[in-house]
Amino acid sequence: MINKLLSNPDISIYRNEEESDPAGFKKYIVSTPETRYIVNDTEVFGIEFSEMLEKVCSRIIGSLEFITGITLDENQTLVKNNVPSSLPFNLRDSLFKNFDWNCIQTEFVGSGAEVTEDEDCCLVVELNGILTDVQLIYADIINAPGFFENLFSDIIEKIVVKKKKLKNIILIVFGSDELVGILKSFLEVCKNHFPKFESIEVFFLEAIFPQNGIGGIYAPEFLNSKYELPTYPLERCILNDNGDRAYKPGNYLSSVIEYWTSIRDKAYDGYSYEDLVKEKYPDIECSKFGKQNLMSLAEQHLVKLRRLSKCTPDSSLLK
């Protein structure tokens, strides 16, 4: 169940509450024109992708105190970045634009897509700029909740070693229902380590996507936007994206072309447009699109994507 907390042309924020949610765990679903465009249209990539995400983060941070009651403090705020996937969200600039902060403590993990779950690659939490309490902010596309769990467990350990106190965790994510379960367990870890820990506030962008492809909780604006083009309900899940969408557009487009080729192949195998849409979004009324030929739709979209790909530098040339 979702309840609307804020709505204007630039942003809608809903609270998603369940009986099983423990105290101190709060879920929100955020819908914006930019995130709907990002999820619906894989032709958004590169600088345009990054600029859209930054605008969204800026609006969420600007609404944070109204929605959560949390007042951020420059001397307590720690921005965490997983390189490269969380960099396009540009939380530093969002904080600067909202609060005019110049000294934002920022830490990084990872050296690129090669980071694995058991690596502690470039993870350095110095916390020298933090006085006592830590308010941790993180934004990302989280397709591997296990990696996220290991990352944050390591951060907790280092905060304890530095004798600091974690106060809040604020997440802005494209994420799944599997992440919800991990965060609930992680809340208990935080409370055990930090008796005065207040809350995990997680802002899901457009939806709590189903990890297994079935179900999900969606913003109404997001579902309505699916009717704008017949390709929108078929686009691949945003959770499959990574830093390539912002920083290696050639690689990104190759993977999108591969996905739409698989859609075309399903048409060869006898699947219809309605079959594939109902698999992903059972509540979508396919009749609103008129009669769609899946083969023709996929072929036309592939032509557009290949045209884009030819105009995009191949990152392999840089190796």
Order of alpha helices (4+ residues) and beta strands (2+ residues): beta-beta-beta-alpha-alpha-beta-alpha-beta-beta-alpha-beta-alpha-beta-beta-alpha-alpha-alpha-alpha-alpha
